[in-house]
Amino acid sequence: MSRRQRKVTIIYYQDDGLELHHKVRTFEQNIEGRVIIPPEFKEGKSIIAVCDGEVEVLNKIGDRILSVDYIAYN
């Protein structure tokens, strides 16, 4: 019996930062259609959303925030 798989885009924060990240991955899904995200992928992350397919993120919170060091030196 072959396992069903689904390509998803996962939007998340790293536990040690405030920058929003995203990754496209293919994971197995259960018979109800829910994606099974392995614990090793979840480690060190706070997952915000799981989107069906490959999502092109055009803009996200924090993209326009400049670091304090950048502002201080310019």
C-alpha positions in Angstrom: 0.0 0.0 0.0 1.6 3.3 -1.1 1.4 6.3 1.2 -0.3 9.5 0.1 1.9 12.5 0.0 1.1 16.2 -0.2 3.3 19.2 -1.1 2.8 22.1 1.4 4.2 25.4 2.3 4.9 25.8 6.0 5.1 29.2 7.6 6.9 29.4 10.9 9.1 31.3 13.4 12.3 29.9 14.7 12.1 29.6 18.5 15.1 31.9 18.8 14.0 34.8 16.6 11.1 37.0 15.3 11.8 36.6 11.6 9.0 34.8 9.7 10.2 31.9 7.6 8.6 29.5 5.1 9.6 26.2 3.5 8.0 24.0 0.8 8.2 20.3 1.6 6.4 17.1 0.7 5.1 15.1 3.7 2.9 12.1 4.1 -0.7 12.6 4.9 -3.2 10.5 6.9 -6.4 9.1 5.6 -8.3 12.2 6.6 -5.9 14.3 4.5 -4.0 16.0 7.3 -0.3 16.4 6.7 2.0 14.5 9.1 4.9 16.8 9.9 7.8 14.9 11.4 9.0 15.9 14.9 12.5 16.6 13.6 11.0 19.3 11.2 9.0 20.8 14.1 12.0 21.0 16.4 13.0 24.6 17.2 10.0 26.1 15.3 6.6 27.6 16.1 4.5 26.7 13.1 2.0 29.5 12.1 0.3 27.9 9.0 0.4 24.9 6.7 -0.7 25.9 3.2 -1.6 23.4 0.4 0.9 23.4 -2.4 3.8 25.7 -3.2 2.9 29.2 -2.1 4.8 32.3 -3.3 5.1 34.6 -0.3 5.2 38.1 -1.7 5.6 40.0 1.6 5.7 39.1 5.2 5.9 40.9 8.5 9.3 42.1 9.4 10.6 42.3 5.7 11.0 46.1 6.0 12.4 46.3 9.5 16.0 47.4 9.5 18.4 46.2 12.2 19.5 48.7 14.8 23.1 48.3 13.7 22.2 49.2 10.1 20.4 52.4 11.2 23.3 53.4 13.6 25.9 53.1 10.9 24.1 54.8 8.1 
